[in-house]
């Protein structure tokens, strides 16, 4: 039988790390979109050399288990940063780098490799005739991109973005392996202290479900809003 008193205690305990978990997920999500957009533009405009590098990098990230890449970053990122800070003549010791920073870099790069395809596909879904129509109306390329292409591409990409955010939320739980505390990690720590493992993980699952519900609801409402506008 479940101990409901322990469930409540676990709920209150795990609730304290929800804001930082969501903030971490939002940071990673935004970075993955920015990096993914850069990758998509490099591919779309066929930038020499960079296009081949991006394609190889994406293939590596998409084919490597995230937990493996997290550990690669955990052991190599401080040395990489140290190399560049030495070149720049900066007095900085990256070997004390926070595991949170390492997790952000590892997950952002991995998710961006998938976001790049989502972004690229959403822009390709916009009819070229609409771009020509915008030009005939006197729109500059930037105005056409901002007012015509982006809103329609966002409608196509929004469901995938919502799913990507939920993937990020769950991927963060792997940060426990490098001492980053999120919802899952806090549940595991609480369970190890009171031995009520089922109660702790039920509460963690409930937290993830609540966050997912709000993300899906907000995504659906915003998608409907964009459809009406476009």
C-alpha angles and dihedrals in degrees: 000000000000118000103229093190089058090045090058093046091049091048092055091045096049092042089070092068096044095089094051091045092052091045090051091049092049091050092050092044094052092046091049091053092049093047092042091051090052091050091048093050092049090053095042094052094040095232106196117249092354091070092056091046092050093049092051091045092050092048091051094048095045093047098045119083109246094234089056092050091048090057091045088055092042093059100031109033096075090053092047092050091046090054093054095042089053090051090051092046093239122155100228132131108210093178088087090055114148115253086228090065091049091050091049092052095045097047095039092054093045095048092043089063088063095038090057091064092046092051094044092049093047093053092046089054091067111096114247088221090068091054090051090049091052090052091050089054090056100258116155115231090257093050091048090049093049101039105029112021104034098051092050094043090050091056089056095044100041098085089049090048090054091051091046091054091053090049089053091050091055094040091058089067087073087067087081086079089066095038099265109145117218134145094296094042092050090049090052092048092049092047092051090053098050102020093232095127099159093052092048095050093044088056091047091051090049091052091052091047093052092050091047091050092054093045093050092045094049092045092052093048093047091047090054090049092052092047090054091049095048 
